[in-house]
Amino acid sequence: MAMTDTEFHQLADEIFSAIDSAIETAIDEQDADVDIDYSGNVVQLSFEDGSQIVINKQEPLHEIWLATKTGGYHFAYHDGKWLDTRNNIDFVPFVLESIAKQGGIVISI
């Protein structure tokens, strides 16, 4: 059964909120230097070295798109996980690893 727009936004917002909470905790506990900017369906993380990670919701496709130093990735929701549409990478561990590599911030969600 196809996902509705409402379901998509609820699932995507849950993951966005979890990332935001984890980063806010890291800022407090690790004195992490990262700026979080929300603008509509886009979350932009800016790190001390000037690099960025951009996460955005692609409503027409029901996907989450992620842009990092290593490239762009598209994640669709399957069986309770956001998986990359090309190689089945799991979004959560991948985004956590990307944040650690680019920002030196270790978070968990």
Biopython code that builds the backbone (N, CA, C, O; Angstrom):
import numpy as np
from Bio.PDB.StructureBuilder import StructureBuilder

atoms = [
    (1, "MET", "N", (0.835, -1.182, 0.000)),
    (1, "MET", "CA", (0.000, 0.000, 0.000)),
    (1, "MET", "C", (0.883, 1.249, 0.000)),
    (1, "MET", "O", (1.850, 1.334, 0.757)),
    (2, "ALA", "N", (0.550, 2.190, -0.834)),
    (2, "ALA", "CA", (1.356, 3.397, -0.973)),
    (2, "ALA", "C", (1.229, 4.295, 0.260)),
    (2, "ALA", "O", (0.177, 4.371, 0.895)),
    (3, "MET", "N", (2.308, 4.954, 0.567)),
    (3, "MET", "CA", (2.345, 5.880, 1.687)),
    (3, "MET", "C", (1.612, 7.166, 1.300)),
    (3, "MET", "O", (1.737, 7.641, 0.171)),
    (4, "THR", "N", (0.857, 7.720, 2.231)),
    (4, "THR", "CA", (0.199, 9.001, 1.984)),
    (4, "THR", "C", (1.183, 10.139, 2.279)),
    (4, "THR", "O", (2.207, 9.926, 2.929)),
    (5, "ASP", "N", (0.872, 11.331, 1.804)),
    (5, "ASP", "CA", (1.715, 12.490, 2.098)),
    (5, "ASP", "C", (1.796, 12.730, 3.604)),
    (5, "ASP", "O", (2.858, 13.062, 4.131)),
    (6, "THR", "N", (0.671, 12.561, 4.289)),
    (6, "THR", "CA", (0.638, 12.759, 5.738)),
    (6, "THR", "C", (1.568, 11.782, 6.440)),
    (6, "THR", "O", (2.328, 12.176, 7.325)),
    (7, "GLU", "N", (1.515, 10.506, 6.053)),
    (7, "GLU", "CA", (2.400, 9.492, 6.647)),
    (7, "GLU", "C", (3.865, 9.830, 6.370)),
    (7, "GLU", "O", (4.716, 9.723, 7.253)),
    (8, "PHE", "N", (4.142, 10.236, 5.138)),
    (8, "PHE", "CA", (5.505, 10.591, 4.766)),
    (8, "PHE", "C", (6.035, 11.707, 5.659)),
    (8, "PHE", "O", (7.129, 11.601, 6.214)),
    (9, "HIS", "N", (5.253, 12.781, 5.794)),
    (9, "HIS", "CA", (5.708, 13.917, 6.605)),
    (9, "HIS", "C", (5.883, 13.528, 8.071)),
    (9, "HIS", "O", (6.816, 13.989, 8.729)),
    (10, "GLN", "N", (5.003, 12.696, 8.575)),
    (10, "GLN", "CA", (5.123, 12.265, 9.971)),
    (10, "GLN", "C", (6.416, 11.480, 10.179)),
    (10, "GLN", "O", (7.148, 11.739, 11.135)),
    (11, "LEU", "N", (6.706, 10.524, 9.293)),
    (11, "LEU", "CA", (7.922, 9.713, 9.416)),
    (11, "LEU", "C", (9.181, 10.558, 9.227)),
    (11, "LEU", "O", (10.150, 10.405, 9.970)),
    (12, "ALA", "N", (9.167, 11.443, 8.239)),
    (12, "ALA", "CA", (10.332, 12.295, 7.987)),
    (12, "ALA", "C", (10.542, 13.269, 9.137)),
    (12, "ALA", "O", (11.675, 13.497, 9.561)),
    (13, "ASP", "N", (9.456, 13.843, 9.642)),
    (13, "ASP", "CA", (9.575, 14.786, 10.757)),
    (13, "ASP", "C", (10.127, 14.105, 12.005)),
    (13, "ASP", "O", (10.875, 14.718, 12.766)),
    (14, "GLU", "N", (9.761, 12.839, 12.222)),
    (14, "GLU", "CA", (10.294, 12.098, 13.370)),
    (14, "GLU", "C", (11.809, 11.988, 13.285)),
    (14, "GLU", "O", (12.504, 12.190, 14.281)),
    (15, "ILE", "N", (12.322, 11.672, 12.110)),
    (15, "ILE", "CA", (13.772, 11.507, 11.956)),
    (15, "ILE", "C", (14.468, 12.866, 12.036)),
    (15, "ILE", "O", (15.550, 12.967, 12.613)),
    (16, "PHE", "N", (13.865, 13.911, 11.465)),
    (16, "PHE", "CA", (14.436, 15.256, 11.543)),
    (16, "PHE", "C", (14.506, 15.701, 13.003)),
    (16, "PHE", "O", (15.514, 16.256, 13.439)),
    (17, "SER", "N", (13.446, 15.458, 13.744)),
    (17, "SER", "CA", (13.389, 15.851, 15.155)),
    (17, "SER", "C", (14.435, 15.102, 15.974)),
    (17, "SER", "O", (15.078, 15.687, 16.846)),
    (18, "ALA", "N", (14.605, 13.816, 15.699)),
    (18, "ALA", "CA", (15.596, 13.010, 16.424)),
    (18, "ALA", "C", (17.008, 13.528, 16.159)),
    (18, "ALA", "O", (17.824, 13.603, 17.078)),
    (19, "ILE", "N", (17.299, 13.884, 14.916)),
    (19, "ILE", "CA", (18.618, 14.426, 14.576)),
    (19, "ILE", "C", (18.826, 15.764, 15.285)),
    (19, "ILE", "O", (19.884, 16.011, 15.863)),
    (20, "ASP", "N", (17.818, 16.615, 15.237)),
    (20, "ASP", "CA", (17.893, 17.926, 15.889)),
    (20, "ASP", "C", (18.157, 17.774, 17.388)),
    (20, "ASP", "O", (19.036, 18.442, 17.932)),
    (21, "SER", "N", (17.407, 16.907, 18.051)),
    (21, "SER", "CA", (17.574, 16.696, 19.495)),
    (21, "SER", "C", (18.973, 16.192, 19.820)),
    (21, "SER", "O", (19.600, 16.655, 20.773)),
    (22, "ALA", "N", (19.463, 15.237, 19.021)),
    (22, "ALA", "CA", (20.792, 14.670, 19.261)),
    (22, "ALA", "C", (21.878, 15.720, 19.074)),
    (22, "ALA", "O", (22.847, 15.750, 19.834)),
    (23, "ILE", "N", (21.728, 16.582, 18.071)),
    (23, "ILE", "CA", (22.725, 17.626, 17.842)),
    (23, "ILE", "C", (22.668, 18.670, 18.957)),
    (23, "ILE", "O", (23.708, 19.134, 19.426)),
    (24, "GLU", "N", (21.468, 19.038, 19.378)),
    (24, "GLU", "CA", (21.351, 19.994, 20.491)),
    (24, "GLU", "C", (22.030, 19.442, 21.752)),
    (24, "GLU", "O", (22.690, 20.184, 22.480)),
    (25, "THR", "N", (21.867, 18.153, 22.004)),
    (25, "THR", "CA", (22.535, 17.507, 23.141)),
    (25, "THR", "C", (24.048, 17.566, 22.966)),
    (25, "THR", "O", (24.773, 17.844, 23.922)),
    (26, "ALA", "N", (24.529, 17.305, 21.746)),
    (26, "ALA", "CA", (25.970, 17.345, 21.472)),
    (26, "ALA", "C", (26.528, 18.745, 21.656)),
    (26, "ALA", "O", (27.644, 18.915, 22.147)),
    (27, "ILE", "N", (25.753, 19.746, 21.262)),
    (27, "ILE", "CA", (26.195, 21.131, 21.436)),
    (27, "ILE", "C", (26.395, 21.415, 22.920)),
    (27, "ILE", "O", (27.376, 22.040, 23.323)),
    (28, "ASP", "N", (25.449, 20.946, 23.719)),
    (28, "ASP", "CA", (25.530, 21.166, 25.170)),
    (28, "ASP", "C", (26.638, 20.343, 25.828)),
    (28, "ASP", "O", (27.402, 20.869, 26.638)),
    (29, "GLU", "N", (26.727, 19.059, 25.485)),
    (29, "GLU", "CA", (27.645, 18.150, 26.171)),
    (29, "GLU", "C", (29.064, 18.172, 25.619)),
    (29, "GLU", "O", (30.027, 18.028, 26.372)),
    (30, "GLN", "N", (29.198, 18.352, 24.300)),
    (30, "GLN", "CA", (30.514, 18.281, 23.668)),
    (30, "GLN", "C", (31.028, 19.655, 23.241)),
    (30, "GLN", "O", (32.107, 19.764, 22.658)),
    (31, "ASP", "N", (30.262, 20.693, 23.530)),
    (31, "ASP", "CA", (30.588, 22.037, 23.070)),
    (31, "ASP", "C", (30.821, 22.024, 21.561)),
    (31, "ASP", "O", (31.749, 22.647, 21.045)),
    (32, "ALA", "N", (29.952, 21.296, 20.880)),
    (32, "ALA", "CA", (30.072, 21.142, 19.425)),
    (32, "ALA", "C", (29.764, 22.462, 18.720)),
    (32, "ALA", "O", (28.902, 23.228, 19.153)),
    (33, "ASP", "N", (30.481, 22.711, 17.631)),
    (33, "ASP", "CA", (30.274, 23.926, 16.851)),
    (33, "ASP", "C", (29.537, 23.560, 15.567)),
    (33, "ASP", "O", (30.158, 23.227, 14.557)),
    (34, "VAL", "N", (28.232, 23.624, 15.614)),
    (34, "VAL", "CA", (27.401, 23.332, 14.452)),
    (34, "VAL", "C", (26.179, 24.232, 14.507)),
    (34, "VAL", "O", (25.589, 24.448, 15.566)),
    (35, "ASP", "N", (25.816, 24.751, 13.348)),
    (35, "ASP", "CA", (24.602, 25.549, 13.232)),
    (35, "ASP", "C", (23.546, 24.716, 12.527)),
    (35, "ASP", "O", (23.827, 24.049, 11.531)),
    (36, "ILE", "N", (22.331, 24.760, 13.050)),
    (36, "ILE", "CA", (21.211, 24.040, 12.452)),
    (36, "ILE", "C", (20.234, 25.075, 11.918)),
    (36, "ILE", "O", (19.782, 25.948, 12.659)),
    (37, "ASP", "N", (19.909, 24.981, 10.638)),
    (37, "ASP", "CA", (18.973, 25.922, 10.029)),
    (37, "ASP", "C", (17.820, 25.144, 9.401)),
    (37, "ASP", "O", (18.019, 24.323, 8.506)),
    (38, "TYR", "N", (16.612, 25.420, 9.890)),
    (38, "TYR", "CA", (15.407, 24.822, 9.315)),
    (38, "TYR", "C", (14.760, 25.839, 8.393)),
    (38, "TYR", "O", (14.571, 26.997, 8.765)),
    (39, "SER", "N", (14.426, 25.407, 7.201)),
    (39, "SER", "CA", (13.716, 26.278, 6.276)),
    (39, "SER", "C", (12.760, 25.405, 5.473)),
    (39, "SER", "O", (13.168, 24.733, 4.526)),
    (40, "GLY", "N", (11.499, 25.419, 5.855)),
    (40, "GLY", "CA", (10.522, 24.589, 5.160)),
    (40, "GLY", "C", (10.839, 23.116, 5.326)),
    (40, "GLY", "O", (10.879, 22.609, 6.447)),
    (41, "ASN", "N", (11.062, 22.434, 4.231)),
    (41, "ASN", "CA", (11.343, 21.001, 4.236)),
    (41, "ASN", "C", (12.835, 20.686, 4.248)),
    (41, "ASN", "O", (13.235, 19.557, 3.963)),
    (42, "VAL", "N", (13.660, 21.683, 4.578)),
    (42, "VAL", "CA", (15.115, 21.525, 4.504)),
    (42, "VAL", "C", (15.753, 21.764, 5.873)),
    (42, "VAL", "O", (15.418, 22.717, 6.576)),
    (43, "VAL", "N", (16.683, 20.869, 6.234)),
    (43, "VAL", "CA", (17.517, 21.051, 7.419)),
    (43, "VAL", "C", (18.953, 21.171, 6.919)),
    (43, "VAL", "O", (19.453, 20.302, 6.204)),
    (44, "GLN", "N", (19.602, 22.257, 7.309)),
    (44, "GLN", "CA", (20.983, 22.481, 6.888)),
    (44, "GLN", "C", (21.869, 22.518, 8.121)),
    (44, "GLN", "O", (21.647, 23.314, 9.033)),
    (45, "LEU", "N", (22.873, 21.653, 8.144)),
    (45, "LEU", "CA", (23.856, 21.618, 9.223)),
    (45, "LEU", "C", (25.138, 22.248, 8.689)),
    (45, "LEU", "O", (25.674, 21.806, 7.673)),
    (46, "SER", "N", (25.624, 23.274, 9.368)),
    (46, "SER", "CA", (26.864, 23.945, 8.968)),
    (46, "SER", "C", (27.892, 23.740, 10.063)),
    (46, "SER", "O", (27.644, 24.018, 11.236)),
    (47, "PHE", "N", (29.065, 23.242, 9.651)),
    (47, "PHE", "CA", (30.107, 22.887, 10.602)),
    (47, "PHE", "C", (31.223, 23.930, 10.636)),
    (47, "PHE", "O", (31.320, 24.799, 9.770)),
    (48, "GLU", "N", (32.055, 23.816, 11.658)),
    (48, "GLU", "CA", (33.138, 24.771, 11.899)),
    (48, "GLU", "C", (34.068, 24.913, 10.696)),
    (48, "GLU", "O", (34.574, 26.005, 10.433)),
    (49, "ASP", "N", (34.300, 23.819, 9.962)),
    (49, "ASP", "CA", (35.215, 23.864, 8.816)),
    (49, "ASP", "C", (34.568, 24.442, 7.556)),
    (49, "ASP", "O", (35.197, 24.499, 6.499)),
    (50, "GLY", "N", (33.304, 24.870, 7.675)),
    (50, "GLY", "CA", (32.615, 25.455, 6.522)),
    (50, "GLY", "C", (31.826, 24.447, 5.701)),
    (50, "GLY", "O", (31.067, 24.831, 4.811)),
    (51, "SER", "N", (31.996, 23.169, 5.990)),
    (51, "SER", "CA", (31.247, 22.163, 5.243)),
    (51, "SER", "C", (29.797, 22.118, 5.731)),
    (51, "SER", "O", (29.468, 22.603, 6.814)),
    (52, "GLN", "N", (28.954, 21.527, 4.907)),
    (52, "GLN", "CA", (27.536, 21.443, 5.238)),
    (52, "GLN", "C", (26.993, 20.057, 4.932)),
    (52, "GLN", "O", (27.515, 19.327, 4.089)),
    (53, "ILE", "N", (25.933, 19.724, 5.643)),
    (53, "ILE", "CA", (25.104, 18.570, 5.315)),
    (53, "ILE", "C", (23.698, 19.118, 5.167)),
    (53, "ILE", "O", (23.202, 19.839, 6.033)),
    (54, "VAL", "N", (23.064, 18.767, 4.062)),
    (54, "VAL", "CA", (21.710, 19.239, 3.810)),
    (54, "VAL", "C", (20.796, 18.019, 3.713)),
    (54, "VAL", "O", (21.062, 17.075, 2.969)),
    (55, "ILE", "N", (19.718, 18.068, 4.481)),
    (55, "ILE", "CA", (18.723, 16.991, 4.482)),
    (55, "ILE", "C", (17.395, 17.625, 4.098)),
    (55, "ILE", "O", (16.972, 18.601, 4.718)),
    (56, "ASN", "N", (16.740, 17.083, 3.088)),
    (56, "ASN", "CA", (15.455, 17.660, 2.731)),
    (56, "ASN", "C", (14.436, 16.608, 2.326)),
    (56, "ASN", "O", (14.768, 15.512, 1.874)),
    (57, "LYS", "N", (13.192, 16.991, 2.508)),
    (57, "LYS", "CA", (12.069, 16.117, 2.172)),
    (57, "LYS", "C", (11.660, 16.368, 0.729)),
    (57, "LYS", "O", (11.454, 17.511, 0.320)),
    (58, "GLN", "N", (11.545, 15.296, -0.031)),
    (58, "GLN", "CA", (11.054, 15.359, -1.405)),
    (58, "GLN", "C", (9.655, 14.742, -1.410)),
    (58, "GLN", "O", (9.486, 13.551, -1.670)),
    (59, "GLU", "N", (8.659, 15.577, -1.118)),
    (59, "GLU", "CA", (7.289, 15.083, -0.956)),
    (59, "GLU", "C", (6.756, 14.336, -2.182)),
    (59, "GLU", "O", (6.158, 13.273, -2.018)),
    (60, "PRO", "N", (6.949, 14.846, -3.401)),
    (60, "PRO", "CA", (6.364, 14.124, -4.546)),
    (60, "PRO", "C", (6.859, 12.679, -4.668)),
    (60, "PRO", "O", (6.134, 11.802, -5.138)),
    (61, "LEU", "N", (8.104, 12.444, -4.237)),
    (61, "LEU", "CA", (8.686, 11.101, -4.345)),
    (61, "LEU", "C", (8.609, 10.319, -3.031)),
    (61, "LEU", "O", (8.928, 9.131, -2.990)),
    (62, "HIS", "N", (8.184, 10.994, -1.955)),
    (62, "HIS", "CA", (8.188, 10.399, -0.606)),
    (62, "HIS", "C", (9.579, 9.902, -0.250)),
    (62, "HIS", "O", (9.752, 8.778, 0.223)),
    (63, "GLU", "N", (10.569, 10.759, -0.486)),
    (63, "GLU", "CA", (11.960, 10.429, -0.186)),
    (63, "GLU", "C", (12.585, 11.515, 0.683)),
    (63, "GLU", "O", (12.130, 12.659, 0.701)),
    (64, "ILE", "N", (13.640, 11.128, 1.405)),
    (64, "ILE", "CA", (14.505, 12.073, 2.094)),
    (64, "ILE", "C", (15.796, 12.120, 1.292)),
    (64, "ILE", "O", (16.391, 11.084, 0.998)),
    (65, "TRP", "N", (16.223, 13.319, 0.942)),
    (65, "TRP", "CA", (17.476, 13.489, 0.210)),
    (65, "TRP", "C", (18.527, 14.036, 1.148)),
    (65, "TRP", "O", (18.250, 14.893, 1.986)),
    (66, "LEU", "N", (19.738, 13.529, 0.995)),
    (66, "LEU", "CA", (20.859, 13.902, 1.845)),
    (66, "LEU", "C", (22.034, 14.310, 0.969)),
    (66, "LEU", "O", (22.430, 13.575, 0.065)),
    (67, "ALA", "N", (22.591, 15.489, 1.243)),
    (67, "ALA", "CA", (23.793, 15.940, 0.530)),
    (67, "ALA", "C", (24.910, 16.100, 1.555)),
    (67, "ALA", "O", (24.773, 16.823, 2.542)),
    (68, "THR", "N", (26.030, 15.403, 1.297)),
    (68, "THR", "CA", (27.204, 15.468, 2.169)),
    (68, "THR", "C", (28.426, 15.737, 1.293)),
    (68, "THR", "O", (28.314, 15.854, 0.073)),
    (69, "LYS", "N", (29.587, 15.832, 1.929)),
    (69, "LYS", "CA", (30.832, 15.988, 1.173)),
    (69, "LYS", "C", (31.040, 14.839, 0.190)),
    (69, "LYS", "O", (31.651, 15.016, -0.864)),
    (70, "THR", "N", (30.524, 13.658, 0.545)),
    (70, "THR", "CA", (30.759, 12.474, -0.288)),
    (70, "THR", "C", (29.759, 12.309, -1.417)),
    (70, "THR", "O", (29.924, 11.428, -2.260)),
    (71, "GLY", "N", (28.717, 13.146, -1.451)),
    (71, "GLY", "CA", (27.765, 13.061, -2.549)),
    (71, "GLY", "C", (26.325, 13.204, -2.101)),
    (71, "GLY", "O", (26.035, 13.550, -0.955)),
    (72, "GLY", "N", (25.437, 12.929, -3.032)),
    (72, "GLY", "CA", (24.008, 13.025, -2.773)),
    (72, "GLY", "C", (23.370, 11.651, -2.703)),
    (72, "GLY", "O", (23.748, 10.739, -3.438)),
    (73, "TYR", "N", (22.403, 11.514, -1.816)),
    (73, "TYR", "CA", (21.761, 10.225, -1.578)),
    (73, "TYR", "C", (20.255, 10.428, -1.459)),
    (73, "TYR", "O", (19.791, 11.447, -0.949)),
    (74, "HIS", "N", (19.508, 9.449, -1.934)),
    (74, "HIS", "CA", (18.047, 9.487, -1.875)),
    (74, "HIS", "C", (17.568, 8.285, -1.069)),
    (74, "HIS", "O", (17.935, 7.148, -1.363)),
    (75, "PHE", "N", (16.744, 8.541, -0.047)),
    (75, "PHE", "CA", (16.276, 7.485, 0.849)),
    (75, "PHE", "C", (14.760, 7.367, 0.780)),
    (75, "PHE", "O", (14.040, 8.361, 0.879)),
    (76, "ALA", "N", (14.291, 6.140, 0.609)),
    (76, "ALA", "CA", (12.855, 5.839, 0.605)),
    (76, "ALA", "C", (12.554, 4.932, 1.792)),
    (76, "ALA", "O", (13.418, 4.180, 2.244)),
    (77, "TYR", "N", (11.341, 5.005, 2.286)),
    (77, "TYR", "CA", (10.950, 4.253, 3.483)),
    (77, "TYR", "C", (10.484, 2.857, 3.104)),
    (77, "TYR", "O", (9.528, 2.697, 2.345)),
    (78, "HIS", "N", (11.170, 1.840, 3.639)),
    (78, "HIS", "CA", (10.827, 0.434, 3.387)),
    (78, "HIS", "C", (10.978, -0.356, 4.677)),
    (78, "HIS", "O", (12.020, -0.289, 5.330)),
    (79, "ASP", "N", (9.962, -1.091, 5.041)),
    (79, "ASP", "CA", (10.031, -2.010, 6.189)),
    (79, "ASP", "C", (10.586, -1.355, 7.453)),
    (79, "ASP", "O", (11.415, -1.938, 8.151)),
    (80, "GLY", "N", (10.123, -0.140, 7.740)),
    (80, "GLY", "CA", (10.505, 0.518, 8.979)),
    (80, "GLY", "C", (11.825, 1.263, 8.954)),
    (80, "GLY", "O", (12.275, 1.744, 9.994)),
    (81, "LYS", "N", (12.468, 1.372, 7.777)),
    (81, "LYS", "CA", (13.754, 2.067, 7.675)),
    (81, "LYS", "C", (13.772, 2.948, 6.436)),
    (81, "LYS", "O", (13.103, 2.674, 5.440)),
    (82, "TRP", "N", (14.563, 4.019, 6.528)),
    (82, "TRP", "CA", (14.843, 4.846, 5.355)),
    (82, "TRP", "C", (16.082, 4.253, 4.685)),
    (82, "TRP", "O", (17.166, 4.267, 5.267)),
    (83, "LEU", "N", (15.928, 3.731, 3.464)),
    (83, "LEU", "CA", (17.028, 3.070, 2.766)),
    (83, "LEU", "C", (17.358, 3.801, 1.470)),
    (83, "LEU", "O", (16.469, 4.257, 0.750)),
    (84, "ASP", "N", (18.666, 3.904, 1.187)),
    (84, "ASP", "CA", (19.109, 4.544, -0.044)),
    (84, "ASP", "C", (18.554, 3.796, -1.248)),
    (84, "ASP", "O", (18.578, 2.566, -1.294)),
    (85, "THR", "N", (18.058, 4.543, -2.211)),
    (85, "THR", "CA", (17.399, 3.932, -3.369)),
    (85, "THR", "C", (18.372, 3.243, -4.315)),
    (85, "THR", "O", (17.950, 2.454, -5.160)),
    (86, "ARG", "N", (19.666, 3.524, -4.191)),
    (86, "ARG", "CA", (20.645, 2.899, -5.081)),
    (86, "ARG", "C", (21.365, 1.714, -4.457)),
    (86, "ARG", "O", (21.643, 0.728, -5.140)),
    (87, "ASN", "N", (21.675, 1.803, -3.143)),
    (87, "ASN", "CA", (22.493, 0.737, -2.562)),
    (87, "ASN", "C", (22.018, 0.260, -1.195)),
    (87, "ASN", "O", (22.752, -0.431, -0.489)),
    (88, "ASN", "N", (20.801, 0.624, -0.821)),
    (88, "ASN", "CA", (20.174, 0.151, 0.425)),
    (88, "ASN", "C", (20.916, 0.534, 1.703)),
    (88, "ASN", "O", (20.744, -0.131, 2.725)),
    (89, "ILE", "N", (21.740, 1.590, 1.675)),
    (89, "ILE", "CA", (22.362, 2.087, 2.900)),
    (89, "ILE", "C", (21.245, 2.583, 3.810)),
    (89, "ILE", "O", (20.313, 3.242, 3.347)),
    (90, "ASP", "N", (21.332, 2.270, 5.101)),
    (90, "ASP", "CA", (20.357, 2.710, 6.093)),
    (90, "ASP", "C", (20.651, 4.171, 6.461)),
    (90, "ASP", "O", (21.774, 4.504, 6.840)),
    (91, "PHE", "N", (19.642, 5.034, 6.348)),
    (91, "PHE", "CA", (19.812, 6.469, 6.560)),
    (91, "PHE", "C", (20.405, 6.812, 7.923)),
    (91, "PHE", "O", (21.361, 7.583, 8.006)),
    (92, "VAL", "N", (19.846, 6.245, 8.993)),
    (92, "VAL", "CA", (20.254, 6.665, 10.338)),
    (92, "VAL", "C", (21.748, 6.455, 10.585)),
    (92, "VAL", "O", (22.437, 7.423, 10.908)),
    (93, "PRO", "N", (22.282, 5.238, 10.449)),
    (93, "PRO", "CA", (23.725, 5.107, 10.697)),
    (93, "PRO", "C", (24.567, 5.941, 9.727)),
    (93, "PRO", "O", (25.622, 6.455, 10.097)),
    (94, "PHE", "N", (24.091, 6.070, 8.480)),
    (94, "PHE", "CA", (24.852, 6.819, 7.483)),
    (94, "PHE", "C", (24.915, 8.310, 7.826)),
    (94, "PHE", "O", (25.979, 8.922, 7.743)),
    (95, "VAL", "N", (23.785, 8.889, 8.209)),
    (95, "VAL", "CA", (23.793, 10.318, 8.535)),
    (95, "VAL", "C", (24.606, 10.571, 9.810)),
    (95, "VAL", "O", (25.292, 11.588, 9.909)),
    (96, "LEU", "N", (24.535, 9.661, 10.781)),
    (96, "LEU", "CA", (25.335, 9.816, 12.000)),
    (96, "LEU", "C", (26.827, 9.763, 11.674)),
    (96, "LEU", "O", (27.614, 10.549, 12.203)),
    (97, "GLU", "N", (27.203, 8.840, 10.809)),
    (97, "GLU", "CA", (28.605, 8.719, 10.389)),
    (97, "GLU", "C", (29.041, 9.968, 9.622)),
    (97, "GLU", "O", (30.158, 10.451, 9.810)),
    (98, "SER", "N", (28.176, 10.487, 8.768)),
    (98, "SER", "CA", (28.498, 11.687, 7.995)),
    (98, "SER", "C", (28.692, 12.888, 8.906)),
    (98, "SER", "O", (29.611, 13.680, 8.696)),
    (99, "ILE", "N", (27.833, 13.035, 9.921)),
    (99, "ILE", "CA", (27.959, 14.134, 10.884)),
    (99, "ILE", "C", (29.260, 14.000, 11.662)),
    (99, "ILE", "O", (29.939, 14.996, 11.911)),
    (100, "ALA", "N", (29.614, 12.778, 12.047)),
    (100, "ALA", "CA", (30.870, 12.548, 12.778)),
    (100, "ALA", "C", (32.079, 12.895, 11.921)),
    (100, "ALA", "O", (33.019, 13.530, 12.399)),
    (101, "LYS", "N", (32.059, 12.478, 10.641)),
    (101, "LYS", "CA", (33.189, 12.728, 9.747)),
    (101, "LYS", "C", (33.342, 14.213, 9.439)),
    (101, "LYS", "O", (34.451, 14.746, 9.482)),
    (102, "GLN", "N", (32.236, 14.881, 9.130)),
    (102, "GLN", "CA", (32.315, 16.280, 8.726)),
    (102, "GLN", "C", (32.413, 17.238, 9.896)),
    (102, "GLN", "O", (33.117, 18.245, 9.822)),
    (103, "GLY", "N", (31.716, 16.931, 10.970)),
    (103, "GLY", "CA", (31.656, 17.894, 12.058)),
    (103, "GLY", "C", (32.392, 17.483, 13.308)),
    (103, "GLY", "O", (32.505, 18.271, 14.247)),
    (104, "GLY", "N", (32.901, 16.250, 13.341)),
    (104, "GLY", "CA", (33.580, 15.775, 14.529)),
    (104, "GLY", "C", (32.637, 15.628, 15.716)),
    (104, "GLY", "O", (33.067, 15.679, 16.868)),
    (105, "ILE", "N", (31.370, 15.448, 15.434)),
    (105, "ILE", "CA", (30.351, 15.364, 16.477)),
    (105, "ILE", "C", (29.802, 13.940, 16.509)),
    (105, "ILE", "O", (29.296, 13.441, 15.504)),
    (106, "VAL", "N", (29.902, 13.300, 17.651)),
    (106, "VAL", "CA", (29.384, 11.955, 17.801)),
    (106, "VAL", "C", (28.016, 12.041, 18.452)),
    (106, "VAL", "O", (27.884, 12.479, 19.594)),
    (107, "ILE", "N", (26.996, 11.615, 17.707)),
    (107, "ILE", "CA", (25.628, 11.626, 18.241)),
    (107, "ILE", "C", (25.009, 10.252, 18.053)),
    (107, "ILE", "O", (25.485, 9.439, 17.261)),
    (108, "SER", "N", (23.949, 10.014, 18.788)),
    (108, "SER", "CA", (23.197, 8.779, 18.600)),
    (108, "SER", "C", (21.711, 9.116, 18.665)),
    (108, "SER", "O", (21.283, 10.007, 19.399)),
    (109, "ILE", "N", (20.947, 8.379, 17.880)),
    (109, "ILE", "CA", (19.489, 8.556, 17.903)),
    (109, "ILE", "C", (18.828, 7.198, 17.889)),
    (109, "ILE", "O", (17.600, 7.108, 17.905)),
]
sb = StructureBuilder()
sb.init_structure("model")
sb.init_model(0)
sb.init_chain("A")
sb.init_seg("    ")
for serial, (resi, resn, name, xyz) in enumerate(atoms, 1):
    if name == "N":
        sb.init_residue(resn, " ", resi, " ")
    sb.init_atom(name, np.array(xyz, "f"), 0.0, 1.0, " ", f" {name:<3s}", serial, name[0])
structure = sb.get_structure()
